Amino acid sequence: MATWQDFEHEAPDLAPAVRARFEANKHHVLATLRKDGSPRVSGTEVDFIGADVMLGSMRGAVKALDLRRDARFALHSNPSDATLAEGDSKLSGRAVELTDATDIAGYEAELPEPPPGPYHAFRLELEQVVHTTVEGDAVRISSWRPGEQVRRFERR
């Protein structure tokens, strides 16, 4: 697993495009696993704070309860439009809930405004990052995993 900062260091040509996709829109799609193992998709927002990419959730929300039970996640950026002109990005890995008071205070200090009520906050540990673009009749896919070089594929 890796932090966002680790990803930036290992894939400096890919990281800015991925971050731009997540910063271009406020809402994204988070996939978690229900108790029975079936997938659940939920809307979510993300923040880039220090070395990490973070997500928050209202206290007791099912997506947060899913992540507390099984930390595996997939996060899909909002693609904005059908052309995918700026690409399409996905993160996957494990979500680690902030429980230490110092970590929580640091998280809150970096937010533009404090959460409106009780919440959960999760640091996303990355296992894979994928960025896809469409250029003409070609689909270009860049994929990264911790400790590996970026792999690039093209499909026509």
Backbone as a printed PyTorch tensor [residue, N CA C, xyz], in Angstrom:
tensor([[[  0.8400,  -1.1840,   0.0000],
         [  0.0000,   0.0000,   0.0000],
         [  0.8850,   1.2480,   0.0000]],

        [[  0.3260,   2.3200,  -0.5050],
         [  1.0920,   3.5510,  -0.6330],
         [  0.2220,   4.7600,  -0.3160]],

        [[  0.8690,   5.8360,   0.0910],
         [  0.1740,   7.1070,   0.2770],
         [  0.0640,   7.8040,  -1.0730]],

        [[ -0.7080,   8.8620,  -1.1080],
         [ -0.7780,   9.6750,  -2.3180],
         [  0.6090,  10.2110,  -2.6450]],

        [[  1.3420,  10.6480,  -1.6350],
         [  2.6830,  11.1790,  -1.8460],
         [  3.6150,  10.1320,  -2.4520]],

        [[  3.5070,   8.8900,  -1.9860],
         [  4.3050,   7.8090,  -2.5790],
         [  3.9940,   7.6950,  -4.0700]],

        [[  2.7140,   7.7360,  -4.4070],
         [  2.2940,   7.6660,  -5.8050],
         [  2.8890,   8.8190,  -6.6090]],

        [[  2.8300,  10.0320,  -6.0490],
         [  3.3950,  11.1890,  -6.7520],
         [  4.8900,  11.0100,  -7.0250]],

        [[  5.6150,  10.4380,  -6.0710],
         [  7.0620,  10.2260,  -6.2520],
         [  7.3540,   9.1280,  -7.2670]],

        [[  6.5530,   8.0730,  -7.2700],
         [  6.8080,   6.9400,  -8.1560],
         [  6.2500,   7.1410,  -9.5640]],

        [[  5.2430,   7.9880,  -9.6950],
         [  4.6070,   8.2130, -11.0080],
         [  4.3940,   9.7110, -11.2410]],

        [[  5.4830,  10.4940, -11.2850],
         [  5.3390,  11.9520, -11.3770],
         [  4.6710,  12.4420, -12.6580]],

        [[  4.6800,  11.6550, -13.7220],
         [  4.0070,  12.0680, -14.9560],
         [  2.5130,  11.7530, -14.9370]],

        [[  2.1160,  10.7750, -14.1340],
         [  0.7210,  10.3400, -14.0770],
         [ -0.0680,  11.0460, -12.9690]],

        [[  0.5590,  11.2810, -11.8350],
         [ -0.1450,  11.8170, -10.6610],
         [ -0.8930,  13.1270, -10.9230]],

        [[ -0.3120,  14.1030, -11.6250],
         [ -1.0590,  15.3500, -11.8330],
         [ -2.3620,  15.1650, -12.6170]],

        [[ -2.3690,  14.2790, -13.6020],
         [ -3.5890,  14.0420, -14.3850],
         [ -4.6660,  13.3940, -13.5170]],

        [[ -4.2640,  12.4610, -12.6720],
         [ -5.2240,  11.7840, -11.7950],
         [ -5.7840,  12.7770, -10.7750]],

        [[ -4.9050,  13.5300, -10.1540],
         [ -5.3750,  14.5100,  -9.1640],
         [ -6.3140,  15.5290,  -9.8120]],

        [[ -5.9780,  15.9770, -11.0080],
         [ -6.8340,  16.9360, -11.7090],
         [ -8.2390,  16.3890, -11.9130]],

        [[ -8.3520,  15.0870, -12.2140],
         [ -9.6830,  14.4900, -12.4030],
         [-10.4790,  14.5380, -11.1020]],

        [[ -9.8260,  14.2660,  -9.9730],
         [-10.5530,  14.2770,  -8.7000],
         [-10.8360,  15.6970,  -8.2100]],

        [[-10.0230,  16.6600,  -8.6140],
         [-10.2630,  18.0370,  -8.1890],
         [-11.2010,  18.7850,  -9.1290]],

        [[-11.4530,  18.2460, -10.3160],
         [-12.3070,  18.9190, -11.2970],
         [-13.7780,  18.9310, -10.8860]],

        [[-14.1800,  17.9480, -10.0900],
         [-15.5770,  17.8440,  -9.6510],
         [-15.6020,  17.5310,  -8.1640]],

        [[-16.6810,  17.9190,  -7.5270],
         [-16.8050,  17.6990,  -6.0870],
         [-17.2070,  16.2600,  -5.7590]],

        [[-18.0540,  15.6610,  -6.5690],
         [-18.6410,  14.3590,  -6.2420],
         [-18.0700,  13.2440,  -7.1120]],

        [[-17.8000,  12.1110,  -6.4600],
         [-17.2350,  10.9360,  -7.1220],
         [-18.0020,   9.7040,  -6.6590]],

        [[-17.6300,   8.5370,  -7.1790],
         [-18.3460,   7.3100,  -6.8430],
         [-17.4080,   6.3560,  -6.1010]],

        [[-17.8200,   5.9720,  -4.9010],
         [-17.0650,   5.0680,  -4.0500],
         [-17.7350,   3.6990,  -4.0480]],

        [[-16.9590,   2.6610,  -4.2740],
         [-17.4610,   1.2860,  -4.1760],
         [-16.8920,   0.6630,  -2.9010]],

        [[-17.7840,   0.0740,  -2.1090],
         [-17.4140,  -0.6370,  -0.8860],
         [-18.0640,  -2.0150,  -0.9330]],

        [[-17.8010,  -2.8080,   0.0870],
         [-18.4000,  -4.1500,   0.1600],
         [-19.3720,  -4.2320,   1.3230]],

        [[-20.5700,  -4.7190,   1.0400],
         [-21.5880,  -4.9390,   2.0740],
         [-21.2130,  -6.1510,   2.9160]],

        [[-21.9670,  -6.3710,   4.0000],
         [-21.7250,  -7.5330,   4.8790],
         [-21.7180,  -8.8400,   4.1120]],

        [[-22.6200,  -8.9630,   3.1220],
         [-22.7320, -10.2270,   2.3720],
         [-21.7160, -10.3220,   1.2300]],

        [[-20.8450,  -9.3020,   1.0880],
         [-19.8140,  -9.3250,   0.0540],
         [-20.2230,  -8.6890,  -1.2550]],

        [[-21.4770,  -8.3250,  -1.3910],
         [-21.9150,  -7.6850,  -2.6310],
         [-21.4570,  -6.2210,  -2.6390]],

        [[-21.3230,  -5.6380,  -3.8260],
         [-20.8280,  -4.2630,  -3.8980],
         [-21.9060,  -3.2470,  -3.5460]],

        [[-21.4360,  -2.1060,  -3.0440],
         [-22.3090,  -0.9590,  -2.7990],
         [-21.5980,   0.2510,  -3.4060]],

        [[-22.3200,   1.0900,  -4.1370],
         [-21.7420,   2.3290,  -4.6370],
         [-22.4240,   3.5050,  -3.9430]],

        [[-21.6160,   4.4970,  -3.6140],
         [-22.0970,   5.6760,  -2.9010],
         [-21.3860,   6.9050,  -3.4490]],

        [[-22.0490,   8.0200,  -3.3770],
         [-21.3930,   9.2680,  -3.7120],
         [-20.4510,   9.6650,  -2.5840]],

        [[-19.3620,  10.3340,  -2.9340],
         [-18.4330,  10.7990,  -1.9100],
         [-17.6120,  11.9600,  -2.4500]],

        [[-16.9740,  12.6560,  -1.5290],
         [-16.0400,  13.7220,  -1.8610],
         [-14.6700,  13.3020,  -1.3530]],

        [[-13.6120,  13.8260,  -1.9590],
         [-12.2530,  13.5310,  -1.5040],
         [-11.4880,  14.8310,  -1.3030]],

        [[-10.4800,  14.7550,  -0.4460],
         [ -9.5900,  15.8860,  -0.1960],
         [ -8.1590,  15.3900,  -0.2450]],

        [[ -7.2700,  16.2100,  -0.7810],
         [ -5.8420,  15.9190,  -0.7720],
         [ -5.2540,  16.7270,   0.3690]],

        [[ -4.7900,  16.0100,   1.4000],
         [ -4.2830,  16.6610,   2.6080],
         [ -2.9000,  16.0980,   2.9120]],

        [[ -1.9060,  16.9620,   2.8420],
         [ -0.5380,  16.5150,   3.1030],
         [ -0.1550,  15.4040,   2.1450]],

        [[  0.3130,  14.2990,   2.7030],
         [  0.7540,  13.1570,   1.8960],
         [ -0.3940,  12.2600,   1.4670]],

        [[ -1.6100,  12.5790,   1.8700],
         [ -2.7140,  11.6350,   1.7310],
         [ -3.8690,  12.1460,   0.8880]],

        [[ -4.6310,  11.1950,   0.3840],
         [ -5.9460,  11.4700,  -0.1800],
         [ -6.9280,  10.9280,   0.8570]],

        [[ -7.9230,  11.7420,   1.1850],
         [ -8.8240,  11.4460,   2.3010],
         [-10.2730,  11.4940,   1.8360]],

        [[-11.1170,  10.7760,   2.5710],
         [-12.5470,  10.9480,   2.3770],
         [-13.2270,  10.9590,   3.7270]],

        [[-14.3010,  11.6940,   3.7780],
         [-15.0830,  11.8010,   4.9960],
         [-16.4840,  11.2880,   4.7510]],

        [[-17.1800,  11.0320,   5.8420],
         [-18.5410,  10.5170,   5.7420],
         [-19.3060,  10.8990,   7.0000]],

        [[-20.6110,  11.1050,   6.8630],
         [-21.4300,  11.3360,   8.0490],
         [-21.3220,  10.1280,   8.9700]],

        [[-21.3200,  10.3710,  10.2530],
         [-21.2380,   9.2980,  11.2400],
         [-22.3890,   8.3230,  11.0060]],

        [[-22.0430,   7.0390,  10.9390],
         [-23.0360,   5.9790,  10.7920],
         [-23.5010,   5.7120,   9.3720]],

        [[-22.9860,   6.4530,   8.3800],
         [-23.3820,   6.2070,   6.9860],
         [-22.9500,   4.7920,   6.5870]],

        [[-23.7370,   4.1500,   5.7400],
         [-23.4500,   2.7560,   5.3850],
         [-22.0920,   2.6010,   4.7110]],

        [[-21.6670,   3.5800,   3.9020],
         [-20.3440,   3.4490,   3.2710],
         [-19.2420,   3.4350,   4.3260]],

        [[-19.3870,   4.2330,   5.3750],
         [-18.3870,   4.2510,   6.4510],
         [-18.4180,   2.9350,   7.2250]],

        [[-19.6020,   2.4230,   7.4800],
         [-19.7080,   1.1410,   8.1920],
         [-19.1200,   0.0130,   7.3490]],

        [[-19.3500,   0.0710,   6.0240],
         [-18.7270,  -0.9090,   5.1320],
         [-17.2120,  -0.8580,   5.2610]],

        [[-16.6360,   0.3430,   5.2040],
         [-15.1780,   0.4910,   5.2570],
         [-14.6050,   0.0800,   6.6110]],

        [[-15.3540,   0.2860,   7.6730],
         [-14.8790,  -0.1460,   8.9970],
         [-14.8270,  -1.6700,   9.0720]],

        [[-15.7570,  -2.3230,   8.4120],
         [-15.8330,  -3.7840,   8.4390],
         [-14.8460,  -4.4160,   7.4510]],

        [[-14.7440,  -3.8390,   6.2620],
         [-13.8580,  -4.3410,   5.2060],
         [-13.2940,  -3.1160,   4.5120]],

        [[-12.0250,  -2.8460,   4.7160],
         [-11.4030,  -1.5870,   4.2880],
         [-11.2120,  -1.4530,   2.7790]],

        [[-11.4650,  -2.5050,   2.0190],
         [-11.2400,  -2.4250,   0.5730],
         [-12.2170,  -1.4530,  -0.0890]],

        [[-11.6800,  -0.6690,  -1.0290],
         [-12.5080,   0.3110,  -1.7360],
         [-12.0470,   0.4340,  -3.1810]],

        [[-12.9150,   0.9940,  -3.9960],
         [-12.5690,   1.4930,  -5.3260],
         [-13.2420,   2.8580,  -5.4350]],

        [[-12.5210,   3.8120,  -5.9730],
         [-13.0290,   5.1740,  -6.0830],
         [-12.8910,   5.6250,  -7.5280]],

        [[-14.0060,   6.0360,  -8.1200],
         [-14.0490,   6.4310,  -9.5320],
         [-14.3060,   7.9240,  -9.6110]],

        [[-13.4370,   8.6270, -10.3330],
         [-13.6300,  10.0670, -10.5000],
         [-14.8770,  10.3400, -11.3360]],

        [[-15.4540,  11.4840, -11.1170],
         [-16.5770,  11.9360, -11.9280],
         [-16.0100,  12.3130, -13.2950]],

        [[-16.3930,  11.6170, -14.3710],
         [-15.7780,  11.8830, -15.6720],
         [-16.2290,  13.1660, -16.3560]],

        [[-17.1800,  13.8710, -15.8190],
         [-17.6590,  15.1620, -16.3300],
         [-18.5020,  15.0690, -17.5830]],

        [[-17.9760,  14.4680, -18.6300],
         [-18.7520,  14.3950, -19.8590],
         [-18.4160,  13.1130, -20.6160]],

        [[-19.1800,  12.8430, -21.6320],
         [-19.0420,  11.5880, -22.3700],
         [-17.7680,  11.5070, -23.2100]],

        [[-17.1160,  12.6350, -23.4590],
         [-15.9340,  12.6050, -24.3170],
         [-14.6920,  12.0880, -23.5930]],

        [[-14.7110,  12.1370, -22.2800],
         [-13.5310,  11.7960, -21.4640],
         [-12.3230,  12.6120, -21.8960]],

        [[-12.5760,  13.8550, -22.3070],
         [-11.5090,  14.7140, -22.8180],
         [-10.3530,  14.8570, -21.8250]],

        [[-10.6620,  14.9160, -20.5570],
         [ -9.6180,  15.0610, -19.5410],
         [ -9.2550,  13.7330, -18.8920]],

        [[ -9.8700,  12.6760, -19.3550],
         [ -9.5650,  11.3600, -18.8170],
         [-10.5330,  10.9270, -17.7400]],

        [[-10.2730,   9.7400, -17.2600],
         [-11.1080,   9.0580, -16.2790],
         [-10.1450,   8.3710, -15.3230]],

        [[-10.3050,   8.6010, -14.0200],
         [ -9.3470,   8.0490, -13.0630],
         [-10.0220,   7.1940, -12.0080]],

        [[ -9.2840,   6.1860, -11.5580],
         [ -9.7680,   5.2860, -10.5190],
         [ -8.6410,   5.0110,  -9.5230]],

        [[ -8.9990,   4.9560,  -8.2420],
         [ -8.0840,   4.5740,  -7.1750],
         [ -8.6680,   3.3380,  -6.5080]],

        [[ -7.8070,   2.4360,  -6.0530],
         [ -8.2890,   1.3160,  -5.2420],
         [ -7.2470,   0.9960,  -4.1910]],

        [[ -7.7220,   0.3780,  -3.1140],
         [ -6.8250,   0.0370,  -2.0190],
         [ -7.6070,  -0.2220,  -0.7480]],

        [[ -7.1010,   0.3340,   0.3570],
         [ -7.7240,   0.1540,   1.6640],
         [ -7.8980,   1.5060,   2.3400]],

        [[ -9.0330,   1.6860,   2.9870],
         [ -9.3320,   2.9170,   3.7120],
         [ -9.0450,   2.6980,   5.1870]],

        [[ -8.2580,   3.5900,   5.7800],
         [ -7.8970,   3.4940,   7.1910],
         [ -8.5640,   4.6430,   7.9330]],

        [[ -9.4210,   4.3130,   8.8820],
         [-10.1380,   5.3490,   9.6130],
         [ -9.2130,   6.0870,  10.5700]],

        [[ -9.3450,   7.4050,  10.6020],
         [ -8.6060,   8.1900,  11.5780],
         [ -9.2840,   8.0270,  12.9310]],

        [[ -8.5130,   7.6260,  13.9330],
         [ -9.0560,   7.4610,  15.2810],
         [ -8.2500,   8.2340,  16.3090]],

        [[ -7.0110,   8.5890,  15.9860],
         [ -6.1430,   9.3260,  16.8900],
         [ -6.5610,  10.7950,  16.9050]],

        [[ -6.7000,  11.3770,  18.0860],
         [ -7.1600,  12.7570,  18.2190],
         [ -6.2610,  13.7410,  17.4740]],

        [[ -4.9620,  13.5080,  17.4820],
         [ -4.0310,  14.3970,  16.7760],
         [ -4.2500,  14.3230,  15.2730]],

        [[ -4.4350,  13.1080,  14.7470],
         [ -4.6970,  12.9450,  13.3170],
         [ -6.0150,  13.6060,  12.9200]],

        [[ -7.0250,  13.4390,  13.7470],
         [ -8.3360,  14.0370,  13.4680],
         [ -8.2420,  15.5600,  13.4750]],

        [[ -7.5270,  16.1110,  14.4580],
         [ -7.3580,  17.5690,  14.5370],
         [ -6.6110,  18.0800,  13.3020]],

        [[ -5.5910,  17.3620,  12.8530],
         [ -4.8490,  17.7460,  11.6630],
         [ -5.7170,  17.7140,  10.4230]],

        [[ -6.5640,  16.6930,  10.3280],
         [ -7.4960,  16.5730,   9.2040],
         [ -8.4450,  17.7710,   9.1960]],

        [[ -9.0480,  18.0660,  10.3340],
         [-10.0020,  19.1720,  10.4190],
         [ -9.3480,  20.5070,  10.1000]],

        [[ -8.1030,  20.6810,  10.5200],
         [ -7.4020,  21.9450,  10.2880],
         [ -7.1790,  22.2150,   8.8030]],

        [[ -7.1110,  21.1790,   8.0020],
         [ -6.8590,  21.3350,   6.5690],
         [ -8.1290,  21.5060,   5.7440]],

        [[ -9.2710,  21.2480,   6.3380],
         [-10.5320,  21.3760,   5.5970],
         [-10.9160,  22.8390,   5.4530]],

        [[-11.5640,  23.2160,   4.3490],
         [-11.9810,  24.6120,   4.1760],
         [-12.9820,  25.0550,   5.2410]],

        [[-13.7900,  24.1180,   5.7150],
         [-14.7140,  24.3990,   6.8240],
         [-14.9120,  23.1030,   7.5910]],

        [[-15.2120,  23.1950,   8.8740],
         [-15.3490,  21.9690,   9.6560],
         [-16.5680,  21.1540,   9.2250]],

        [[-16.5320,  19.8440,   9.4200],
         [-17.7070,  19.0250,   9.1030],
         [-18.9210,  19.5330,   9.8910]],

        [[-20.1190,  19.4530,   9.3020],
         [-21.3080,  20.0050,   9.9490],
         [-21.8050,  19.1950,  11.1490]],

        [[-21.3040,  18.0060,  11.3370],
         [-21.7470,  17.1770,  12.4490],
         [-20.7740,  16.0320,  12.6410]],

        [[-21.1510,  15.0600,  13.4530],
         [-20.2550,  13.9160,  13.6700],
         [-19.9270,  13.2180,  12.3470]],

        [[-18.7160,  12.7190,  12.2410],
         [-18.2700,  12.1500,  10.9720],
         [-17.2290,  11.0550,  11.1920]],

        [[-16.9610,  10.3410,  10.1070],
         [-15.8340,   9.4100,   9.9890],
         [-14.8820,  10.0400,   8.9790]],

        [[-13.5780,   9.8550,   9.1660],
         [-12.5880,  10.2920,   8.1760],
         [-11.6630,   9.1150,   7.9000]],

        [[-11.3520,   8.9190,   6.6250],
         [-10.5260,   7.7880,   6.2030],
         [ -9.3640,   8.2730,   5.3380]],

        [[ -8.1890,   7.7480,   5.6170],
         [ -7.0110,   7.9390,   4.7640],
         [ -7.0080,   6.7880,   3.7680]],

        [[ -6.8400,   7.0860,   2.4860],
         [ -6.8720,   6.0460,   1.4630],
         [ -5.4520,   5.5640,   1.1720]],

        [[ -5.2110,   4.2960,   1.4460],
         [ -3.9290,   3.6640,   1.1290],
         [ -4.0850,   3.0210,  -0.2390]],

        [[ -3.2090,   3.3900,  -1.1440],
         [ -3.3700,   3.0180,  -2.5530],
         [ -2.6980,   1.6960,  -2.9020]],

        [[ -3.4530,   0.9010,  -3.6320],
         [ -2.9800,  -0.3780,  -4.1530],
         [ -2.8690,  -0.3190,  -5.6730]],

        [[ -3.7020,   0.5170,  -6.2850],
         [ -3.6520,   0.6910,  -7.7370],
         [ -4.2690,   2.0340,  -8.1090]],

        [[ -3.6830,   2.6590,  -9.1260],
         [ -4.2210,   3.8870,  -9.7110],
         [ -4.2830,   3.6620, -11.2190]],

        [[ -5.4250,   4.0000, -11.8140],
         [ -5.6060,   3.8310, -13.2620],
         [ -6.1500,   5.1420, -13.8360]],

        [[ -5.5820,   5.5500, -14.9630],
         [ -6.0590,   6.7500, -15.6650],
         [ -6.2670,   6.3610, -17.1210]],

        [[ -7.4600,   6.6510, -17.6360],
         [ -7.8280,   6.2870, -19.0030],
         [ -8.1700,   7.5390, -19.7900]],

        [[ -7.6730,   7.6160, -21.0150],
         [ -8.0250,   8.7180, -21.9080],
         [ -8.4610,   8.1460, -23.2470]],

        [[ -9.2370,   8.9380, -23.9680],
         [ -9.6550,   8.5750, -25.3200],
         [ -9.0710,   9.6230, -26.2480]],

        [[ -8.2910,   9.1470, -27.2210],
         [ -7.6760,  10.0480, -28.1890],
         [ -7.9370,   9.4840, -29.5760]],

        [[ -8.8290,  10.1610, -30.2980],
         [ -9.2320,   9.6560, -31.6090],
         [ -9.9400,   8.3240, -31.4360]],

        [[ -9.4470,   7.2910, -32.1220],
         [-10.0560,   5.9660, -31.9930],
         [ -9.2870,   5.0820, -31.0130]],

        [[ -8.3790,   5.6770, -30.2550],
         [ -7.5650,   4.9020, -29.3070],
         [ -7.9780,   5.1760, -27.8620]],

        [[ -8.0440,   4.1190, -27.0800],
         [ -8.2300,   4.2180, -25.6350],
         [ -6.8640,   3.9660, -25.0160]],

        [[ -6.3780,   4.9300, -24.2380],
         [ -5.0590,   4.8100, -23.6090],
         [ -5.2400,   4.6540, -22.1090]],

        [[ -4.6260,   3.5980, -21.5780],
         [ -4.7590,   3.2610, -20.1630],
         [ -3.3780,   3.2790, -19.5220]],

        [[ -3.2490,   4.0200, -18.4190],
         [ -2.0250,   4.0390, -17.6250],
         [ -2.3720,   3.4580, -16.2630]],

        [[ -1.5770,   2.4980, -15.8050],
         [ -1.8500,   1.8050, -14.5460],
         [ -0.5940,   1.7770, -13.6860]],

        [[ -0.7480,   2.0430, -12.4050],
         [  0.3660,   2.0650, -11.4590],
         [  0.0180,   1.2380, -10.2270]],

        [[  1.0080,   0.5350,  -9.7160],
         [  0.9370,  -0.1610,  -8.4330],
         [  2.1870,   0.1880,  -7.6460]],

        [[  2.1090,   0.2190,  -6.3110],
         [  3.2730,   0.5880,  -5.5050],
         [  4.5100,  -0.2420,  -5.8590]],

        [[  5.6270,   0.4650,  -6.0140],
         [  6.8920,  -0.1950,  -6.2900],
         [  7.0890,  -0.6180,  -7.7230]],

        [[  6.1340,  -0.3130,  -8.5960],
         [  6.2410,  -0.7030, -10.0040],
         [  6.2480,   0.5250, -10.9000]],

        [[  6.7620,   0.3540, -12.0880],
         [  6.7110,   1.4030, -13.1030],
         [  5.2690,   1.5200, -13.6130]],

        [[  4.9370,   2.6830, -14.1340],
         [  3.6300,   2.8690, -14.7650],
         [  3.5870,   1.9940, -16.0140]],

        [[  2.5050,   1.2400, -16.1500],
         [  2.2840,   0.4160, -17.3420],
         [  1.2880,   1.1270, -18.2270]],

        [[  1.5700,   1.1650, -19.5080],
         [  0.7030,   1.8590, -20.4590],
         [  0.2100,   0.8820, -21.5140]],

        [[ -1.0830,   0.9790, -21.8100],
         [ -1.7210,   0.1100, -22.8090],
         [ -2.4970,   1.0040, -23.7670]],

        [[ -2.6620,   0.5080, -24.9610],
         [ -3.5050,   1.2010, -25.9390],
         [ -4.4140,   0.1860, -26.6040]],

        [[ -5.6810,   0.5500, -26.7360],
         [ -6.6550,  -0.3050, -27.4130],
         [ -7.3270,   0.4980, -28.5030]],

        [[ -7.5350,  -0.1640, -29.6200],
         [ -8.2220,   0.4900, -30.7590],
         [ -9.4340,  -0.3230, -31.1380]]])
